[in-house]
Amino acid sequence: MTASLPEGQPVLRIIPMPADTNAHGTIFGGWVMAQVDLAGSVPAVERADGPVVTLAVNSFLFRQPVFVGDLVSIYAKVIKVGRTSITVDVEVFAQRHRDVGGEAVKVTEAQLTYVAVDANRRPRPVPNATQSA
């Protein structure tokens, strides 16, 4: 199922390589999860104005496989801000067969929660936490 890429710039773009495959020849789900966590942390760090740690993967849905050579574009946005936590929605799209026009397919969606931490890795308040994004 072809999809349109969301408005705005992706947080992360990457091309998976053969070393990222599983035994079935598609991209290993753990590789996709790692990229989602990295991409989700970008708006969380910006909103927290400092370091965050991943608290939870609230949901994660693999809709389609990712293949070697796909251009993977990951979009992430803050959807909720708590006193110390930030919840981020993440969408992953794969542009297939880029040499012949490249359809975009939504391959994964996820929601993660991060916690702002201080220098001692203890939870700290998110600046202006009462203003939810």
N, C-alpha and C positions, 0 to 999 in steps of 0.2 A: 504494500500500500504506500503510494507516494505521498509525501508531506511537504509542506512549505517550511522553510527554515524560519524560526521566530525573528521578530524585529530585533535590531541591535546586534552587537558584536558577541560572539561566543567567548566564554571565559577561557576555554582551552580548545585547541585544535591539534590533532595528532593523527598520524598514519600508523596503524598497527603493522607489525612485521611478522615474518614466519615464526620467530622465536616466541611470539605471544599466543600461539595456537594451542588448542587442546588436542586430545587424541582423535577427535572427529574432524580436525582441519579448520574449525572455526575459531574465532578469538575466545580465549579462556575467560569465563565470567569473572574470575577474580581480578583479571587485568582491567576489565571494564569497571568493576567496583572501585579499584584503586584510583582510576582516572576520575570517577564521579566524586570520590571523597576529596581529591585534590581540587577539583573545580568548585565543589561546594564550599570549600574552605575560603576561597578567594573573596566572595562577597561577605562572608562571616567575619573574616579578619578586618576587612574595610569597615564594616558596621561596628565591630567591637573596638576599633581603633587600637588593635594590638593582637597578641596571640590568642588562638582558640585551640581547643581539643575536641575531637569527635566524641560526643556523648552517646548518640544512638543513630542507627539507621532505622527510621520509622517505617519506611516502605521502600521496596525495590522491585521493579517489574521489568523482566527481560521480555520485550515484545518481538524482536527479530534478532537473528544472529548478526555478528559483525565479522567481516572477512578481511583477510590480508589485503592491503592496498586501499581499503575504504578511507575516505577522509572523514574522520570522526570529529564532529563539532559538538561541544558541550556548553549548554546554557544554564546559568544558575542565578536565582534571585531570592532575596530574603523575603519570607512571607510572614514571619512572626518574630517579635523580640520580647523576651521575658527579662527578668531582673538580671540574670547572669547568662541566659541562653539565647540562641539565635537559631531559628528554623529556616532551612533553605530548601526550595524546590529545584530539582535538577532534571533537565531533559537532554537526551543524547540522540543525535542524528548522525546517520552514516550516508555519505554521498558515494554512491556506487558507480562503477564504470566511468570515472571522471573523464576518461579520454573520448567518450562518445556522448557527452551531454550531462551525464551523472544525475540520476534521480536521487532525491533526498528521502530517506526512510527514517522514521522515528524508531529507534531500536531499544531504548531504555528510558525509564523515568524513575525517579527516586525522591525521597524526602529524608533529609538528615538534620539532626540537631547538634549544634556545637555549643561549647561553654567557653566564655571568655575566662582567661586565666592570668594570674600575676606572675612575677618573676619566680615565685616558689611553687608554681603550678597549682595554685589554689584558686577556686572560683572567685571572680571579681565582678562587680557590677558593670553592665554594659552602659556606656555613656548615653544619657537621655533615654533610658530603657522604657520610660512610660510612653514614648512615641513609637508605636508599632509601625513597621514598614508595610 
